[in-house]
Amino acid sequence: MRTTFDFSPLYRSMIGVDRMATLIEAAMRSEGDGNYPPCDIEKLGDDAYRISLAVAGFKPADIEVTAQPNLLVVSGQKGQGEENRLYLHHGIASRSFERRFELADYVVVKSADYADGVLAIDLVREVPEALKARRIEIANGGSGSSQLERLEDHPSDRQAA
């Protein structure tokens, strides 16, 4: 049984949640073989993550990692020359794939490394300095006038400040 949710009430009372609702809908949507290849997602630190994909049977040249704003796409296309083999048992999956990972704002791909059949992609959240929380010093002026009022009273001080 498939359950659907109506997010339209959110749109009436909250601004900017349309992206969140779209992400939730996309996560709930069943996309064919969305679990291939299997992967692990690790949190390495406060702002560091690693995605590890089991891509046994693929060469690094067969895999493409594409980073877009808020989206990471990993795809694999099996190289040529594999069709002529005669397998008695073919248990290693080697079909083409595409995995999509929605990334939060300011999460960027730092590196990708392939070893022992595992593709490891390191990500980090890099919040711009202007958006980081900062402590605002409170002036103890005594006279009750703000710094802005003082600058307006003395235009020559405005250039020095």
Residue, then its C-alpha position, 0 to 999 in steps of 0.5 A: m500500500r502506497t501512502t501519499f502526503d499533501f504538502s499544500p498546507l505548508y505552502r500557505s503558512m510557511i515560506g521557503v519549504d517548497r524545496m523541503a517538500t520536494l525532497i521528501e516527496a522524492a525520497m518517498r518515491s520508489e525509483g526502480d532499482g534505487n538500492y544498486p549499488p549498495c552504499d554506506i553513508e558515514k558522518l566523520g565529523d561535525d561537517a564531514y561525511r563519506i559515501s562509500l559505494a560497492v562497485a565491484g567489477f567496475k573500473p575507475a574509468d567506468i564510473e562518473v561522479t558529477a557534483q551539481p548544486n545540492l545534488l551528487v550523481v554517481s553513474g557507472q557504465k560497464g566497459q566494452g569487451e565483457e559481452n564475449r565472456l561465457y559465465l557458468h555463474h554470474g553473481i557479480a552485478s555489473r549492470s549500469f547504474e545511477r545513484r543520486f544523493e541530495l545534498a544540503d546547502y553548502v555541502v561540497v564534494k572534496s574528493a573521490d577515491y576508488a580502492d578494492g571495489v569501493l568508491a569513497i566520496d568525501l563531502v564537507r559542509e563549507v558554510p560561508e563566513a558571512l552566514k556563520a553565527r557570530r557574537i555581537e558585542i554590546a556597547n556600554g555607551g551610557s548616553g543611550s545614543s547608538q553608534l549610528e546616531r553618533l556617526e550621523d552627527h559627525p560626518s568626518d567620523r564616518q570615514a574613519a569608522 
